[in-house]
Structures are given as C-alpha cells and as structure tokens.
C-alpha cells in the first residue's frame, strides 16, 4: 500500500521532516516515490509547506496519509481558503 508520511531529516536534536509518498513497506529514511512538502516542528508559525493539489491527487489514487500528514493537509486547506 502507498502511504503519505513523514521522512525525518536534520540532525540530532534539530529534526525537520519531508512529507513524502512511499511504499508502506519501505523504511522511514528509505526510498520514496514523490515529495509533497516539508514540516519543521521547531518553528512556531509557518512550520509546514505542502502541495495540496499533489496530495489530493495521490489520495485519489488510493494513498493513505498518516494521522500527522492528514492534519497538516487539513491545516493547509484551511489556510488557503
């Protein structure tokens, strides 16, 4: 199954994440199919950037977003409206 999830980047104590589309069996830092955006949990405001159109396209194809990614997509849609 294809999943939309977070891929951890950065250094120890200073993480940031890429929002990716990957096979559900691949490792967290393993191969991925497409990158949809970024998420920085240490920044207070404007801490994520996501291509909502691409995310909707992948969800329409059957990709399952994780809970965190689902909430980020929801926030991005609210911010753009």
C-alpha positions in Angstrom: 0.0 0.0 0.0 1.2 3.5 -0.8 1.3 5.9 2.1 1.8 9.6 2.6 4.0 10.0 5.6 6.9 12.0 7.2 10.5 11.3 6.5 12.9 12.5 9.2 15.8 14.7 8.2 18.1 17.0 10.1 20.5 16.4 12.9 20.2 15.1 16.5 18.0 17.4 18.5 17.1 19.5 15.4 14.7 17.5 13.3 12.7 18.5 10.3 10.6 16.3 8.1 9.8 15.9 4.4 6.2 14.9 3.5 6.6 12.0 1.1 4.7 9.4 -0.8 6.3 5.9 -0.2 5.6 2.3 -0.3 4.3 1.2 3.1 7.0 -1.4 3.4 9.9 0.9 2.9 12.0 2.3 5.8 11.4 5.7 7.3 14.5 7.1 5.7 14.3 4.7 2.7 13.3 5.2 -0.9 10.2 7.2 -1.7 8.1 7.9 -4.8 7.3 11.6 -4.6 7.9 14.6 -2.2 4.9 16.7 -1.4 6.4 19.3 1.1 8.2 19.9 4.3 7.4 20.2 8.0 9.5 21.9 10.8 8.1 21.2 14.2 10.5 23.6 16.0 9.2 26.7 14.2 6.2 28.4 15.8 4.3 29.8 12.8 4.5 28.8 9.1 6.2 25.5 10.0 4.9 23.5 7.0 4.8 23.7 3.3 2.7 21.3 1.3 1.5 21.0 -2.3 -2.2 20.3 -1.6 -3.0 19.6 -5.2 -0.4 16.8 -5.4 -1.6 15.4 -2.0 -5.2 15.3 -3.3 -4.1 13.6 -6.5 -2.2 10.9 -4.5 -5.2 10.4 -2.1 -7.5 10.0 -5.1 -5.1 7.3 -6.4 -5.5 5.4 -3.1 -2.6 6.6 -1.0 -3.3 6.6 2.8 -2.0 9.6 4.7 -0.7 9.2 8.3 -2.5 11.0 11.1 0.0 13.8 11.3 0.1 14.3 7.5 -3.7 14.3 7.4 -3.8 17.1 10.0 -1.2 19.1 8.0 -3.2 18.7 4.8 -6.3 19.9 6.7 -4.5 22.9 8.1 -3.1 23.8 4.6 -6.5 23.7 3.1 -7.9 25.9 5.8 -5.0 28.4 5.3 -5.6 28.6 1.6 -9.3 29.1 1.9 
